[in-house]
Each structure stands twice: as C-alpha cells, then as structure tokens.
C-alpha cells in the first residue's frame, strides 16, 4: 500500500504507487465501459455512477490506493481520505468512457454531448480569440478535457489548429480519439516535445497562430523546474511554459475542467503574459501556476489525476533539510 514510510519521518519519500491491482480490475471491465461510452453524455455518466455504487455496495469496488497521500497533502481525516479515494475511481471511469465516446459516438451525438459543457468565463475566450495573438492554455490533469477543448476550438478558434503538448509515449486510445476529432473538422493534435526540435516546432506553430495546450501540473523531470510550495509541501514544478510564453508573445490562460454526472464546467483563470527573462519572472509564473493548481484541486480533489505521481513533485532536498 502507498505511504508505508511516513513522509514527515523520512528524508526520502517512497510511495510505490503502481496501482497494478486497481488497473487489472479496471481493464477487466473495459468492454462494459466501451459499451457505456456509446450512450449520450448524461446517460453514460449516470450509468457509470450506478455501476460505481453497485460495486461499492457489494464490496467489489477496487482500492485506488492514495489515501495516505491525501491525508499527508490535504490533512484529511481517515474517513474523508477513504471517501475521496473511492470517488477517484468514478472519475477514472468517466475519463475512460469520454475517450471512448469520441471514437464511438456520431458527430451529431458528440455535438449533443457538448451542450453539457459550461463556460462561466466565456468572455475571456472571446477576448483571446479577437486579439489574434498566440494563445497558450495551461490546464491541469483534471476532469475530462477532450470535448471541452473541441468545443473551445469550434466556438472561438475555428480557423486555427490546436496542439496539445506532451512528453511521453502515445496512448493509442487517446491518439485514435484525436484523429477522429481531426476527421470531423476540428484541427486538434498531440505534439510530443521530448526533443528540442519538437519544442521549437511548438514555438513556430504558436507564432503562426496555433492554440497551444501545455499542462501546468507536471513534475520537475519534464524540464525547467522551479521550487514552490504546494499545499504547504516543498515541490518542484516543470515550468517550460515560461519560456514558451516569452518566445511566442502568447497570452497564457490557466484553466481546469471539473466533470460531474451532469456535464463539465470549464473554469478559466486570469490571463497573463510574459516578456521578461530571468529567475524573478520564472518564480512569478510558478506562483501563478501553484495557486491555479491548489484552487482547482481543493475544489474537486477527487478529480486530480496526478495523485499517484505526487511523490515525483516533492523536493526531497528541501524535505531533507526540514527534517
């Protein structure tokens, strides 16, 4: 189980968060999730909620295994950490179903699904679209983002392309889903930036008008680390967005998707820009990202997909000095 070594008592924090048993259980139900993904958005999410409740009632709900981390980071009681650990499983179920829906639903069905996506700060998107400047969205790994991004492109950036930056191997289901979105006329693609040349491509595409998506909640191993505190814990965040914003002159827009049984709410943060270079500017933007992550995760902690990787964020050197 995660958290066998108490973080406050050790200079090294080692959480073996493979979640192997959980993944095996979820893959066993893959066919059922695949069938449910064909249903309309509200119907499929309610069907998954019924399935989740039935599994919980019968004792068949798998253990996700992040209770220790939730107690350590958010200072939760045992019962509240256990509750959120179970809710994470439901969020994982709907996230998988949403990727499947992109592949299995008709375009008319997906368009109908998008009516359940709400943008309380739509005026920010309209202003960014009218400006004609490069745009960088900095979401966090939360909720179901693929349909909200498609809706944003249709409503505000129809003549542009969207590049979602990532620095890991492709996931076949996500890549196929993105291809399907492109086939129905929305120019959205993944761009792996694990090489310098690919990063320079992202800069060029942004200058040419592409909408860039660069996730804000990545650990130091993704490059450009900056030390901050997150929920009072010393961590290091990857801050590649700092140089990307400066090189492209882009408007940076923090965002987070909160997914519920009834649909998605896309929270848009205050836009900012970066024209300076140096440690002070990097620290400023890191502070903005930290607050963005904290505010979003506090609102719906069960929806943050990065809990199993929280140990990768921790600044073990600073933790060691604190001990």
N, C-alpha and C positions, 0 to 999 in steps of 0.2 A: 504493500500500500504506500502511496505517496506520503512524504513527510515523516519517515521513520526517525530522521535526525531533526531535532528541534532547531529551527533556524537561529533562534536567539542564543543558542548554546554552542554553536559551532562556527569556525571560520570558513568552512566550506559548506555550501548548501547543496545537497544532492537529493533531488526528488526523481526517482525512476518512473517518470510519467509516460510509460509506453501505452497504457490503456489497451493492452493487447486483448484481454478478455472482453472488454467492452466492444472493441472493434469486431471481434469474432461474432458476438451476439448480433450486432447491427448488420453485418454482412449477411447473416443467416436470414434476416428479414428484408433483404434487398428487393426481392421480387414483389413483396407486398407494397413496399414504398414506391416501386416502379409503377405498379397499377394505380395507386392512390394519386400519383403525380399527374395522371391524365384528367383528374377532376378539376372543376373550377376552383379558384384560389381559396375562397372561404369554405367551400365544401371539403377540400382536401385537408386544410388545416384543422377543421373541426373533426374530421375523420381521424386524423393523427392524434388529436387530443383525446378522443375516445379510446384509441388504441393505447396511448400512453397511460391513461387512467386505469384501463383494464389490466395492463401489465403491472402497474404499481399495486393494484388491489390484490392480484394473485401472487405477488412476490416474485414476478418474473422480470421486473424492470432491472436492467443491468446497472452496476455501480460505475459511475464515470470516474470517480477517484480523485477529486480535487478538494475535498472537504478541508484537509489540513491547510492547503494553500489559502482557501477562503477565510479560514479562521486567522491565519497569520497576517494576511494582507489587509483584510477588511475588518478585523477584530470582531467577527461574528460569534454568536453562541453556537454550540454544537448542533442544536436543532435547526437553526437558521441556515447554517452551512450545509447540513444534510438536505434541507428543502431545496436550496439553490442547486446543489449537485444533481438532484433529480430533475429539476426544471431544465438544466443544461441539456439533458437527454432529449427532451421535447424539442428544444431549439435545434439540436443537431438533426433530428428527424425532419423538421420542416426545411432546414437548409438543404438537405439531400433531395427532398421532394421538389424544391424550387428549381434546382439544376435539372432534374428530370423533366419538370414541366416544360422547360424551354425546348426540350427535344421532342416531347410527345404531344403537346398542345398545338392546335392550329393557330395561325396568326390571329384570326378573329378571337379565338379563346384567350390568347395572351393579351390582346388589346383589352378584352373584357376584364381580365385579371388586373391590369394596370389601373383600372378605375378604383381599386382598393389601396392605391398608393397615394399618400398625402404629403404635401409640401407646405408646411406652415409659413416658411420664409421664401416663398416663390419669387418675391420681388428681388432678392439677392441674385437669383439665377437670371432673371430678366435683365438686370443691370449689367451683369457679367457678359451676357450674350450681346447686348447692344454696344458695349465698349469695343468689341472686335479684338481685344487683347488676348494673348495666350492665357489659358486657364489651367490651373492645377488643383484638382480635388484631392484632399487628404482625408479619406475615410479611415475608420478603424475596422478591424476584423470583427464585425458585429452585425447580426441580423442577416437578411437575405438581400444582397446588393444588386444582383444581375438585372432584374426587372426595373428597379428604380433608376439604374443608370441608363437603361434603354429608353425609359420614359423621359429622362432629362435630355437625352440626345434628340428625341423626336420633337419635344416641345420647345427646346431652346437652342440647340446646336445642330440642326438638321443638316446643314451644309458642311459640317466638319466631321472629322474622324475622332474616335476615342481610343487611346492607347492605355491599357491597364498594365502598369509596370510590375514585374515580379522577378525574383532572383532565385527561383527554384525550378526543379523539373516540372514539366507539364503534367497536369492531371487529365487523363483522357476524356473523362466526362465533362469537365469544365471547358476544355478546348473544343469539343464537339458542340457544346451548347453555344459557345461564342461564334463558331462557324455558322450555326443555324441562325443566329441573330443577324449576322452579316448577309446571309442569303435572303432574308426578308427585308433588306434595305437599310439596316442600321449599321453604320461603319464602326464597329467595335472590335478590337483585337487585343490579345495579350502581347506584350513585348518583354522578352527576357533580357534583363540588363545586368547579367552576371559577368559581362565583359565590358571593357572601357569603350570599345567601338559601338556596342549596343546602347550604352548610356549617351554617347554623342549623337546617336540616331534619335534618341528621345528628345534631346535638346533641339535638333534640327526640325523634327516634326512639330514640336511646340511652337517654334518660331514661325513655322508655316501655317499655324492656325489649329493644330490638333489639340484636343482636350486631353490632358494627361491625368491619370489617376495614380497617385503614389501613396501607399498606405502609411499612416503615421505611426502605427504601433508595431515597430519592428526592433528586435534587439541589436546590440552593437555589431554582431557578426555580419550584418548587412551593409556595414560601411558608414564612415563619417560619424563615429559615436560621440555623444555629448552626455556628460553627467548631469542628472537631475534627480529629484526625488519623486516617487510615485506612491501615493497613499502613505507617505512618510518613510518609504523604503528607498535606500540609495540604488539607483539603476543607471543603465546606460541605454540611450535611445539612438537608433540609426537616424542620422539627420541629413541624408542625401538630398532631401527637398530644399535645404538651404541654398546649396549651390545651383540646383536646378531652377529655382525661382529667380536667383540673381542672374544667371546666364540667359534666361529666356525673357526676363522682364514680365513674368506672368503674375496674374492675380491668384493668390492661394486661397482656397475656400475649404475650411475644415467641415467635415460632415460625418454623420453617423446614422445608420439605419436601425430602427427599432421595429422588430417584427412581432406581431401578435396573431391571435386566432383570426381576427377580422381584417388584417392587412398590414401595411407597412407605413411608418411615419419616418420621413427623412428630415432630420434636424440639420439645419445649415448654420454654421458658426460665422463669426465676423470675418470677412475677407481681409487679407493683408498682403503687402508686397515686400520685397527685399532687394535693395540696391547696393547695400554695403557688404564689405568682406571683412572677416576677422572674428576673433573669439567672442566679442561682445554681441555681434549680430547673431551668431550661431546660438549663443546662450539665450538670446531673446526669443528666437523662433522655437527653440527647445522648450522654453517655458510656456509658450502658447500651446504647443502640442501636448505638453504634460497636462495642462488644465483641460484641454479638449478631451483627452483620454479619461481623466479622472471623472469629469462631469458626466460623460456618456456611460461609463461603466457603473458609476454609482446609481444611475437611473435604472439600468437593467443589467445587473451583474451576471445574470444567468445567460445573457446573450453574447458575452465576450468570448470569442473563440480561442483566445490566447492564454487562458488559464493553465492549460497543460504545459505551456512553454515559459511560464513566469520565471523559472529559475534562470533562463537564458538572459533575462533582462537584468538580473541582480548584479550589482557592482560588488563582487566578492572582496576586492581590495578594501573598499570603504567599510564593508561589513566587518572585515577582519580588524580594521582599526577601531571600529566601535566596540568590538568585543575586547 
